[in-house]
Amino acid sequence: MLIGTSGDDRAPFKPVFESLPYEIHNGIINKLLQQDSSNLMRVNRKMYLLVLPRLYQHIIVDSDITHFSKEISYLHSRYDREFRSWYDIACTYINNSYNFMKFLKSYIRLHCNNPAISNAPHIKILTVKKLPESINTYEHEFKYTIRKFFCMITNLQELTWLNRNFRFEFLNCLENPQNLMVLSLNIRFTDYLYELLNYDSNKISQLKFNLTKLTKFEIKPFINSKTLSKILNDLIGGGDHDMLGPQLRSLSLSRTETYKGETNIIANELVNNGGTMFPEFDLSVIPTICSSNLRKMPNLTSLSLNDCIIQPQDADELIKTANLRSLRTLKLSNMSEFQTLPITSASISENLLPSFLNQLSSHLTNLKYLRLDFRQAFTDTVPIFLKDLASLESLDLTIRHNNTFDTNYNDYSKGITSWNKTETLKHLSIEIKQETLMFDVDLQMKEASFYNHLVKCQNLETLRIAPDESRLINLLKNGNLPKLNKLDIISANCLGLVNPEIYQALLEFEQKVLVYAQASGDELQYICINGKLFELQSLDKGPVVNPREDISVWFTREVRV
């Protein structure tokens, strides 16, 4: 009974939550965990209708997710370009075949049986990271159900399919593919696509999509430039060509699915000196991009290319195609530069053309995040490229050795610390690889000049390196990196991957971590050695080491670009 009222004056009971405005309902429900949302749906019909859109708006299919996974997030931030603001969107995880098939059929049923289709829940974001192994993607029932499911999706804005069985006909089933803003695909086992691209021009004309709102496009592996051309021109570029490129903000293309440390091309073959015979390389990746429907990308802010062979003259085409001054993120991973030299009496090194990288450097005025793994022969222009970049916030660098030139670590050190990078650089990752005929061999950074230059980076927060242990400890002891809070040690001697059940091996790791922890100040919070992550806790009696394998994915994102 309220104070000051009699029993006869009591207002009829009405749940407070149900009386709140819709905007508050939506805000609260969007913060609930998946299980809490499911429980709230069972309260009454109104709660069911309120919660249902939250469960369907963002679907993530990942068979690796379990109840014990501590790194999953039920809220994901998205940027609304229309209102120029960030917002959180809740997601629903599916991790087994039973729930996945049940989800497909329930979504189809909701849209088939609902007379007012606008009132049915809509999927805005669909992410398929890994399908359950028990699902047979070639089974008739699954193929029929998944096709019908895609036909029912009308408001899809983001599609990420990283499992190896995506089919472009799924896009053809979408009622409004032009609403897609993010498209990230793994086409590893889409073998029928390659046959279609090569032999049947009539069928490919039926798979053209007007993706004029696409702001982020990722695809792997495209295998060769011919397939890439068909994808860019005939599949995603089937609509207004003048709108596709200007809308794009992020482009990521990978020729292979994963990099396994193999050297596919030996260094001596990267230079064709005077018309000598050389293997037939695919040298048309960048020309294909620049001549496709993406030939004008004035608003591109992120560019990622992986496992491609390029030529120096490709730089001019890329400069004309993309506005490199707007680029903030650049990833060139496992890239190789090929040069064809004219027949002259000069030596190879004197006859080399200006490098692809050095032609780009003057245009990358706003670059903040750089990942670079760039192979060359008879020259190493990466230090010069780094020296020309005025400012970087994150640098993920692979230094390569081969038998055609000598690596100058002092030049690399000067390039990393040139201009105002000593003030702006917060995240640094260094790998050193020796190229052989079969695979790459990891090396340690033993050069004293590198550690002497590293002292200048006073704002460095994360460091990933295969170090000379004594030099790194001396660097930490003197407090030269006062803001360093995450240290990732790779290729540490005598330490392999750890099985958490082997106590002795874990103890050896903890002792190694304590050596670094005692040498550093209180700022250092996390140390990872060969993939084994530890959290440091500072106490009066000294640092305490706690294994934290549950946050390894987050840690990797922090120390890599």
N, C-alpha and C positions, 0 to 999 in steps of 0.2 A: 504494500500500500504506500502511495506517495505521501510525504509529510504535508499536512494541511488539507487533506481530503478525507472524506468519509468513504466507507465501503461502497456506498451507492454511486459515488462519483468516479469510480475507477474507469479508466479508458479501456476499451477492448484491447486484448493482447495482440501485438504485431511485432514480429521479429525485426530488430533494429537493422540488421544487414540487408534484409529484403526491401526496406523502405529507403535505402540510400539511392542516389542517382546512378544511372548506368555507367557514367564515366568512372565513378568510384568503385563500382562493382568490377569493372574491367581492370582497373589498376590493381586491385587487391588480388583478383583471381590470377592475373598475369605473374604475380610473385609466388604463387603456390607451387610446391613440388608436384611431380607427376602423380604420386600416390595420394597426396592430399586432395588434388583436383578430382581424382576418381572417387574418393570418399564423399566429397561435397556433392557430387552429381546425384548421389543416392538419397539426399535429404528430401527433395520434392521436385516437382516438374519444373518449377521456375529455376531452381539451381541447376537442374540438368541442362536447360536451354542456355543458361548463362555460361556454364563451364565448357560445354561441348565445343565451341569455337577455339578455346584455348588448347584443347587436346589435339586438334587437327591442324592448327595454323603452321606449325613447324615440326616436321617429322624427321627423325634421325634413325636410320637402320644401321645397326652395328652389332655384329654377333660377338665382338670382343668385350662389349660392355656387360658388366655384372653388378650385382648389388654391392660388391666390395670395391668397385672402381671409385676412387676418391677424387679423380680429376674431372669427372663429368660436371658440366654446368647446365642448369635448367633455364638459364637466362642468357640470351645472346644479343649483343648490341647491334643495331642496324642504323644506317644513316638515311634519313629521309631527305632526298635532294629537293623535293618540292617545298618543304618547310625549313630546310637547312638546319636540321636538328637530329640528335641521336635519340633513339628510343630502344627499350628492351622488349624482346619478344620471347615468350616461354616456349619450350620445346617438349616433345614426347619421344622417348627412346623405345625402340623395338629391337630385341636381341635374339629371338628364336623364330623358327619357321612357323610354329603354330600361331603365335601372335601376329606374325607378318601376314600370313594368309587370312587370318581373321580380320585384320585391319583392312586389307584390300577389299574383302567382301562386304564388310560393314560400311565402308565409304561408298561403294557402288550401290548398296541397298539404300543408304540415306538419300542419295541423289536420284535414284530411280523412283523411290516411293514418295518423295516430297513433292507435292503439287506446286509449291512456291520454291523454285530452285534457289532463289536468292536467300532464303532462310536457312538453307542447309549449310553445314560447316564447310569452309573452303581451305584447301592447303595452299599456303603462300610460299613455303620453303620446303623442299624435299631434298634430303641428303642421304644417299646410300653409300656408306663407307665400306661395309662388308656384309654381304648376304650370308645367312646361316648355311653351313655346308650341306645340310640335309635337303636344301631346296634344289630340285633338278630344273634348271632353267630351260631345258629342252623338252620338258614334259608338256603335253598338250594342255592340260588344265591350267598350269602356271602361265603359259604363253597367252592363253585366251583371257585369263583373269587380269594379267598385267596390262594387256592391250586395252581391255575395257576400262580398267582403272584410269589409265592415262586419258581416255576419251571423256571421263567424268571430271577431270581437273580443268577448271575454267579460269581460275585466277592465279595460276602459278607465276611467281616472280623470280624464284631462284631454284635452279636444278643443279645438284652436284651428285654425280654418279661415278664413284671411284672403284666400284667393283668391276671386274673384267668382262662384263657381259652386256654392256649397253648396246642398244640398237637404235639407229636413227629413226626407225619407224615409230619409236615412242614419241619423238617430237612431232611426227606427222599426225599422231593421234590427238595431240593437244588441240583444243578448240581455239585457244587464243595464244599461239606461240609468240606473237608479237609483244606480249606483256612481259616476256622474260627479260630480266635485267642482269642476271648472273647465270652463266652456263659453264660448268666445269665437268669434263668427261674423260673417262678412261675407255679407249676403244681398242684395247689390247687384243681381244678375241672377236672383234667385229670383222671376221675374215670375209664374210659375204659382201661387206661394204666395198672392199678393194676390187672384187670381181665386178660389182655393179659399176664402180667408177671407171673401170677400164673398158668394159665391153657393152654396156647398155645405156646409151645416152637418153633413151626415152624414159626409162624408169627413174633415172636420176633427176629428170625434169619434174617429176612428181614429188620430190623431196626437197623443195625449196621453201625457205622460211623467211618471213619478213621481220627480222629481228632488229628493228630500228631503235628499240629501247635498251639494247644490250650495252651494259657498262663494264662488265667483267667477263672475259672469255679465256678459258683454259682447256687445253686438250693434250692428251698424251696416249700412246705414242703415235705420231703421224707417219713414221717409217721413212717416207721420202717426200720430196717437194711436189711430186705429181699428185699424191694423195692430199697433201696440204692445200694445193691449189683448188682441188675439187671441193674441199670442205669450206674454204674461205669464200669461194666464188659461187658455188652452186647450192651449198647447204645453208650456211648461216647468212649468205649474202644474196639471197634470192629476191630481196625487196628493193627499197630505195637505197641505192649505192651511196648517195651523197649524205645520208643520215647515219649510216652504220659506223663509219670511221670517227666522225666528230663526237658521237655519243660515248665511245669507248674510253674507259679510264684505266683499265688493267688488261694486259695481254700476256699470257703465259703459254709457250709452245715447247714441247719436248719431243725429240725424235725417238727416244727410247723411254721405256717405263721407269726403270731404275738404273742408277749408276753403280756398278759392282767393282770399280777400281781397275777395270781392264783397259789396256792401251790398244785400241783398235787400229791406230795408224802410227807407225814408228816415225820418229822425228825427221829422219832424212827424207821421208816421202812428202813432207809438208812444203818442200820447195822443188818446183819443176825447173831445173836449170838448163836453159837453152834448148827446150823442146825434147828433153829426154823422156823416155817412157815412164808413165806412172799409172797407178790403178785409177779406175773410173770412180771419182768421188762425186757425191751429190753437193754441188756448189751453188745451188739455186734457191736455198731456203729464204734468205733475205730478199733477193730479187722477186721471189714468189709473193712474199708478204707485201712488198712495195708496189707490185703491179696488180694486186688483188683488189677486192672491194674495200679493203682497209687502207687504201693508198693515201688517205688523208686522215691523220690522227692528231689534231691540234691540241686535244685535251688529255692526252695519255700521261698518267702519273706513275705507272708501274709497268715495267717491261722485263719479262723473264724468258730467256732462251737457254735450252739445255741440249747438250750433245749434238751440236751442229758444226759444220765446216763452213767457214766464211772466207772472204777474200778482202784485201784492202779496199778495192773499189766499191764494195758493198756499203762502206761508211757514207759515201755521198748520197746513195739512194735512201738510206735510213734517215739521214738528216733532212732530206726533202719530204719524206713521208710523215715523220713524227716530229712534233715540237719538243725537242730534247730539253729545252729550257724549262718546261713544265714538269719534267721527269724528276720524281723524288726517290723512286726505288728502281735499281737496275741489278738484275741477276744474270750473269753470264757464266754458266756452269758447264764444265767439261767441254769448252769451246776450243776449236783448233783453227788456226789461221793458215790458209794455203796461198802460196805465191807462185806465179809463173813468170820467170825472168827471161829477158831477151838474151840472145847470144852476143856476148861481149868478152873482151879480154880481162875485164875487171873481176875481182873475187866476188864470191856470193854475197858476203856481208856488205860490200860496197854497192852492190847492184840491187839490194832489197828496196822495195817500195815503202812509202810511209805506212806505218801500221794502222790497222783498223781502229785500234783504241785511241791512238794519238790524234786521229782526225776527229774523234768525238769529244775529246776532253774539253775543248773551249766552249762547247755548247751545253755542257752539263753544269750549268751555273747554280741550280737549285737542288742538286742531288744530295740526299741525306743518308740513304741506305744502299750499300754496295756489297754485292757478293760476286767474287771474281775468281774464276778458275780458267785460265787462258793459256793455251799451248802455242808455242812458236818454235821455229827452228832458225839457228844461226843468229838469232838476236833475242833480246829480252826487253821489250818496251814497257812492261808493266810498271816498273819503278818511275819511269818518266810520266806515264799516265797518272799515277797516284800523286806525283808531285804537282801536276797541273790542276788537280782538284782543290779548290780553295777551302771547302768545308765538308766534313762528313760527321754523322752522328754514330753510324754503325758500319763496321768494315769486317767482312768475312772473306779472307784472302787465302788462296792456295798458291804457294810458291813452288814452281816446277823446275826440276833438274833434268837435263838430257845431255847426250854426248855431243851436241852441236855448239854449245856455248858454255861459258863459266858464269855462275850466278854470283852477283855482287850483293851481299846482304846489307852492306853499308848504304847502297843506293835504295834498297827497300826501306830501310830505317828512316832515311831522309824523306822518302816519299810519303811515308805514313805520318810523319810529324811536320810536314811542310805547311806553310801558310798558317791559318788559325785552327788547324785540325787538333793541335795540342790542347785547345780550349773546348772544342766542340765534340771531340771523340769520346763516346761513353761506352761503346761495346766493340771489342776487338777479338777476332778469331783468326789464328794463324795455323795453317797446315803446310808441311813441307813434304813433297813427294818426289822420289827418284823414279824416273821412267825406265822400264826395262822392256824387253821384247814381248813379255806376256802380261805383266800387270805392274801396278804402281807400288813402290815400297815407301812406307812412312819413315821420315827422318825427324830428328830432334833439332830444335833451335839452340845451337851452341855458341853462336857469335856474340861476343861481348858487346859489340857496337849496338846490337839490337836492344839489349837491356839498358844500355846507357841512354839511348834515345827514348826508350819507353818511360823513363823518369819524367819526361816533359809532359806526359799526358796526365795531368793532375786530376782531371774529372772522369777518369776511366772507372766504370762501375762493374764491368764484367770482362773477364779475360779467359780465352780458350786457347790452349797452346800445348805443344809437346816440348817441354822445356829441358834445359840443362838444370838439374835439380839444385845444385849449389848456387848457380847464378840467380835463379828465381827466389830462393830462400833469402839470399843477401838483399835482393831488391825489396822483398817484403819486410825484412828486419828493419831496414832504415826508414820505413814509413813513407816511401816515395810515392805510393799510390794510396792516398788517404781515403778515397771514396770507393775503393774496390770492395764489393760485397759478394761477388760470385766468381769462383775460380774453377775452371774446368780443365783438368789435366788429362791429355790424351796420349796414347802410346807410351805409357809409363813402363819402364823396364821391370821385368820380373813380376809384373802384376797383370793377370788376365781377368776375364769376366768372373764375377763372384756368384756362387750359389749361396743364397742367404742361409741355407741349412748347414753349411760347412762353417762351423764356428771359428776354426783356426784361421781360415782364409779371411773371414770377416774381421778378425782381430788384427791381422796384418794390415788390412786396409785402414782400420781405425788408427793404428799407430802411425801410418804414413800421413793420414789427415792431420793428426796432432802435431806433426813436425811443421806443416805449413801453418796450422792455426796458431801455434805458439810463436812463429816468426812474424805473423801479421798482427795488426791491431784489432780492436773490437769491432771494426766495421765489417769484417769478413763474416758472412752469415752462412754461405753454402760452399762446399767443396765437392767436386765430382772427380773421381779418378777412374778412368777406363769404363765409364758408364755407371759407376756405383756412386750414388749421391748421398751426401751427409749434410746434416744441419748442425751448425755450431751454436752453442749456448754459453755465454760468458758468465762465469761465476767467480767469486773471490778466490777460490782455490785453483782457478784456471779454466780453460775451455773444456766443455763437455761435448762429446760427439754422439749424434743420434742418426742412425740410418733413416733415409727418407726416400725410399724407392717409389712411394705413392705419388710423388710430384715431379717425376722425371720428365714428363712431356712438357710441363710448364717451364721447367728449368732449361730444356733445350730451346724453347722459343725465346727465352731470355738471352741466351748466349750466341744464338745463330741469327743470320739474316734470312 
